[in-house]
Amino acid sequence: MGMKRRDVLKGAAATAAVAAGGAAILTPTPSYAQQIDAAKKWVDSEFQPSTLSKEQQMAEMEWFIKAAQPFKGMKVSCVSEILSIHEYESKTLTKAFAEITGIQVNHEMMDEGLLVDKIEVEIQSGKPIYDFWMNDSDFIGTHPRYNDIVGGSLTDFMKNDAKDITNPNLDLADFIGLSFATFTDGKLYQLPDQQFANLYWFRYDWFQRPELKAGFKKQFGYELGVPVNWSAYEDIAEFFTNTVKEIDGQRVYGHMDYGKKDPSLGWRFTDAWLSMAGNGDRGLPNGRPVDEWGIRMEDGIPRGSSISRGGDANGPAAVYALTKFVEWLKKYAPPEAAGMDFLEAGAVPGQGHIAQQIFWYSAFTHALSQPDLPVMNKDGTPKWRMAPSPHGAYWKEGMKLGYQDQGCWTYLKYAPLERVKAGWLYGQFCVSKTVTLKKSVTSLHLIRESDIWHPAMTALAPKVGGLVEFYRSPARKLWTPTGVNVPEYGKLAQVWWQNVSKAISGETTPQQAMNALAAAQDSIMARLEKSGVQGKLGPKLNEERDPEYWYAKAEKDGNLAPQRKLANEKPQGVTIDYDELLKTWKAEAPHSK
């Protein structure tokens, strides 16, 4: 996020001025016959494979042609973060959509931090910057509280203004992340378009070497395998970094991470690091009443994040999460990792000297599958695998275990309604069954159950290191995005990197950093409460009490958060053989659709 806030505001104002103008006309607009021919061309060439037959695909495309008739000749704008799936949409699907429907979409891409700034500006100013947005479901606690979605909610929009332009074959039940975009009222607010999970990554080939297995067993007394808990992860990190040290003549490390003071450091924590440690309460997709940001919510109302207000952002589990992050970065990762940001660190495992990484986004699957990398076999299969993340000492059954990013088509109420409707058609086109399987195979983002179980995914599985197996497993349900407890994602997310970075640099202790973080979150929520801008669902902070009151209340109510400090934060390490793990998943998997 290199731009200063005022630069964002200036740029947003300029874009808003463009958006406020009349719709641009495409010349010439295609005839109905040309549209049908175009649809046939795209279905035959680009949109294969699909879970639909070609006849079903053509029927769906014919529906789009007819539904788009009132908007034919319009030009609309949207924006997404820079991901391969959105590059495919921006370069390929906009072209297909224009030829098939006669609606032209200017689909821009930008850094996620800048995108968050811009959507915040539109929400605060009420002036349209884009006609519609690709905005993470992390905003599910924000949009309903600002009442900023067209029609009140996507559920209501589909029933009313968009009734005649909602694809009868949309099949919402087929989306695997629908709950992530659903608020406490049970209504859908955003339409899922892309998904990737934050998982454990490791060198499967090294973990299979007899001499390394024997060495680990001798040193730690149990088998080298996929770590089930943080104790095992730490032992494996110690083993590769300080015992093995070198493999095939190369210095190796048992851990990889990043620690640069940068907005991306905030994602490293808000993307569920605390829940992996065991912070918050049981509950899916997020803990209730306390979530993984440490924010307490009661009756849909955020009540605070400090322990003194019943939250858990500065409790023992949160401090443990930050303590382990700092300790592992310094002891087990390459020395340069502490100065890297998210993008710089992402490519490092592909260089061939990292044994495992506890916090690895599956969005990097494609980048780490390039044939010339030292982590790839000559037959095109990876030497690495992805697996479920290990959990920390405070984690209990029933809690979420990791983060899943879900980008959604988001339709705010500020742009002219006709433009929003045209954008609604484009969003549905991008997630239609005609398109999604090809999009998933190309980008490795899975959003539909029907796509996950298609033979094309079975064929792809050996080349993508466990991605397909993960999405076919029941484990995936424990990986969820930021939830409804967070009332102002854009503002609250900012205070994370600003505070945890001080513990990484040694300016403060982890406890001091989390105290400051919790206080900063409460301060933002207090301002929201005072302003009344979020209405009856906005924050209403609990009065501060002695933490003992909240510890006792959690125990009395049968909740977890805040948890008292454990006497032993490093229990016995536990691992599982990767191939045995896959057998377990297959035994529990539902039948193919």
SULMOKA-V124861 format. One record per backbone hydrogen bond with DSSP energy under -0.5 kcal/mol. NH is the residue of the N-H (numbers start at 0). CO is the residue of the C=O. Records with the same first field share a line. If there is no record, write none. Layout:
# SULMOKA-V124861
NH=CO  CO
This chain:
# SULMOKA-V124861
6=3
7=3
8=4
9=5
10=6
11=7
12=8
13=9
14=10
15=11
16=12
17=13
18=14
19=15
20=17
25=72
34=30
35=31
36=32
37=33
38=34
39=35
40=36
41=37
42=38
43=39
44=40
45=41
46=41
47=45
50=432
56=52
57=53
58=54
59=55
60=56
61=57
62=58
63=59
64=60
65=61
66=62
67=63
68=65
70=67
71=67  68
72=101
73=70
75=103
77=105
78=131
79=107
81=109
82=80
86=82
87=83
88=84
89=85
90=86
91=87
92=87
93=88
95=91
96=92
97=93
98=94
99=95
100=96
101=96  97
102=96
103=73  101
105=75  103
106=104
107=77  105
109=79
114=110
115=111
116=112
117=113
118=114
119=115
120=116
121=117
122=118
123=119
124=120
125=121
130=76
131=76
132=409
133=78
134=132  407
136=405
138=135
139=136
140=137
141=138
142=138
143=139
145=141
146=142
147=142
149=410
151=148
153=187
154=187
156=152
157=153
158=154
159=155
161=156
162=159
164=161
165=162
166=164
169=166
173=170
174=171
175=446
177=174
179=176
180=176  177
181=178
182=186
185=182
188=180
189=180
190=408
191=189
192=406
193=406
195=404
197=402
198=196  359
199=386
200=356
201=384
202=354
203=201
204=382
206=202
207=203
208=205
212=208
213=209
214=210
215=211
216=212
217=213
218=214
219=215
220=215  216
225=575
227=573
228=573
229=390
232=228
233=229
234=230
235=231
236=232
237=233
238=234
239=235
240=236
241=237
242=237  238
243=238
244=239
245=243
246=249
249=246
251=244
252=352
253=331
254=331
258=336  339
259=339
261=259
264=261
265=261  262
266=262
267=263
268=264  265
269=265
270=266
271=269
272=268
273=268
275=271
276=272
277=273
278=273
280=289
282=397
287=281
290=294
293=290
295=303
296=288
297=300
300=297
301=299  536
302=295
303=295
308=305
309=306
310=305
311=293
312=293  304
314=311
315=562
318=314
319=315
320=316
321=317
322=318
323=319
324=320
325=321
326=322
327=323
328=324
329=325
330=326
331=327
332=327  328
336=333
337=334
338=335
339=336
344=340
345=341
346=342  343
347=344
348=344
349=346
350=347
351=348
354=252
356=200
359=198  357
361=196
363=360
364=361
367=363
368=365
369=366
372=369
373=349
374=349
375=372
376=380
379=376
381=461
382=374
383=374
384=201
385=464
386=199
390=227
391=275
393=276
394=276  391
398=395
400=477
401=477
404=195
406=193
407=134
408=190
409=132
411=409
412=147
418=415
419=415
420=416
421=417
422=418
423=419
424=420
425=421
426=422
427=423
428=424
429=425
430=426
431=428
434=431
435=431
438=434
439=435
440=436
441=437
442=438
443=439
445=194  443
448=173
451=447
452=448
453=450
456=453
457=453
458=454
459=455
460=456
462=459
463=459  460
465=460
466=463
469=465
470=466
471=467
472=468  469
475=469  472
476=473
477=474
478=475
479=401  477
485=482
486=484
491=487
492=488
493=489
494=490  491
495=492
496=492
497=493
498=494  495
499=495
500=496
501=498
502=498  499
503=499
504=500
505=501
506=501
507=501
512=508
513=509
514=510
515=511
516=512
517=513
518=514
519=515
520=516
521=517
522=518
523=519
524=520
525=521
526=522
527=523
528=524
529=525
530=526
531=527
532=527
534=531
536=533
537=534
539=301
541=302
544=307
548=545
549=545
550=546
551=547
552=548
553=549
554=550
555=551
556=552
557=553
558=553
575=225
580=576
581=577
582=578
583=579
584=580
585=581
586=582
587=583
588=584
